[in-house]
Amino acid sequence: MQAIRQIYQDTPSVIHIDIPEALQHHPVEVIVRPLEETSKQELDANGWPLGFFEETVGAWVGEPLEREPQGEYEQRLELE
């Protein structure tokens, strides 16, 4: 069975969906999503959203974070 796709250039306020007989009384998934992005985030030179770090630095409110011991550095054979 092929999926049914309907694209609206000017979305009406009410849409009625006609369900084909083959799909009636069966589980189906109906997805409505915009075809264009509604807002574009400005990014810095490294690709992060502008203001990201200013909004998140110091935001942690749980127990203080502690770095666990890292153990001993693994000794490896020298490369030839």
C-alpha positions as CSV (number, residue, x, y, z in Angstrom):
1,M,0.0,0.0,0.0
2,Q,1.4,3.4,-1.0
3,A,1.4,6.3,1.5
4,I,-0.9,9.1,0.8
5,R,0.7,12.6,0.7
6,Q,-1.1,15.9,0.3
7,I,0.8,19.2,0.1
8,Y,-1.1,22.4,0.7
9,Q,0.5,25.7,-0.4
10,D,-2.1,27.6,1.7
11,T,-3.3,25.5,4.5
12,P,-7.0,25.7,5.2
13,S,-8.1,26.1,8.8
14,V,-10.0,22.8,8.7
15,I,-8.8,19.7,6.8
16,H,-11.0,16.6,6.4
17,I,-9.1,13.4,5.6
18,D,-10.8,10.8,3.5
19,I,-9.5,7.4,4.6
20,P,-9.3,4.8,1.8
21,E,-11.3,1.7,2.4
22,A,-8.2,-0.5,2.7
23,L,-7.0,1.5,5.7
24,Q,-10.3,1.9,7.5
25,H,-10.5,0.3,10.9
26,H,-6.7,-0.2,11.0
27,P,-4.1,1.7,13.0
28,V,-2.7,4.5,10.9
29,E,-0.3,7.5,11.6
30,V,-1.2,11.0,10.4
31,I,1.7,13.5,10.4
32,V,1.3,17.2,9.9
33,R,4.6,19.2,9.6
34,P,5.5,22.5,8.0
35,L,7.5,22.3,4.8
36,E,9.5,25.4,5.6
37,E,11.4,26.3,8.7
38,T,9.5,28.8,10.8
39,S,12.6,30.3,12.4
40,K,16.2,30.2,11.5
41,Q,18.7,30.3,14.4
42,E,21.8,32.5,13.9
43,L,25.0,30.5,14.4
44,D,28.4,31.7,15.5
45,A,31.6,30.9,13.6
46,N,31.8,27.4,15.2
47,G,28.2,26.5,14.4
48,W,26.8,27.1,17.9
49,P,23.5,29.1,18.3
50,L,24.2,32.7,19.3
51,G,23.9,33.1,23.1
52,F,24.0,29.4,23.8
53,F,26.9,29.5,26.2
54,E,25.7,32.7,27.9
55,E,22.3,30.9,28.6
56,T,23.8,27.6,29.8
57,V,26.9,28.5,31.8
58,G,26.2,28.2,35.5
59,A,22.7,26.7,34.8
60,W,23.5,23.4,36.6
61,V,21.5,23.2,39.9
62,G,22.2,19.7,41.0
63,E,25.0,18.3,43.2
64,P,28.5,19.7,42.4
65,L,30.1,17.8,39.6
66,E,33.4,16.1,40.3
67,R,35.8,14.5,37.9
68,E,36.6,10.9,38.9
69,P,40.2,9.7,39.0
70,Q,41.4,8.8,35.6
71,G,43.7,6.0,36.5
72,E,47.2,5.4,35.3
73,Y,48.3,6.0,31.8
74,E,48.6,2.9,29.7
75,Q,52.2,2.0,28.8
76,R,52.4,1.1,25.1
77,L,55.2,-0.3,23.0
78,E,57.2,2.1,20.9
79,L,56.3,2.4,17.2
80,E,59.0,1.5,14.8
